[in-house]
Amino acid sequence: MISPRLNLVAIVGSALLLLVILELIRRRYLRERYALIWIILGALFLVISIWMDILYGLAQVLGFSVPSNALFFFGILFLLLISLGLSVITSRLAEKNRVLTQEVVLLKKRFNDLEKNLTASKETQPTP
């Protein structure tokens, strides 16, 4: 079993994590799109810190010999999923950036063509 001092550190650390997440959301550093995932994770850590029996039971059911291994396993799995999600978002943004760049080039060309036509038509008009 875990010592009461370590349990208190885990509870305080989890509560601080949840407060930092809420502060990042409040300051709009963390978008609402990802906020729910992080709030759930922070709340889950807090619940596991308060009721450590949940972690021990989960580790026993899944066959982990040490409960902290189960915690590390789920942490790594979570980070892997976050990394995959961010890779998908980055790929989409790269594609949108490419399309926008092409549109800007086409608009610049159209603008330059119109500017040349306007300049040419002013030069051909007689001055009164």
CORBEL-V455423 format. One record per helix or strand. SS is the DSSP state (@ for helix, = for strand). FROM is the first residue (numbers start at 1). LEN is the number of residues. If there is no record, write none. Layout:
SS	FROM	LEN
SS	FROM	LEN
//
This chain:
@	4	23
@	32	19
@	52	11
@	67	58
//
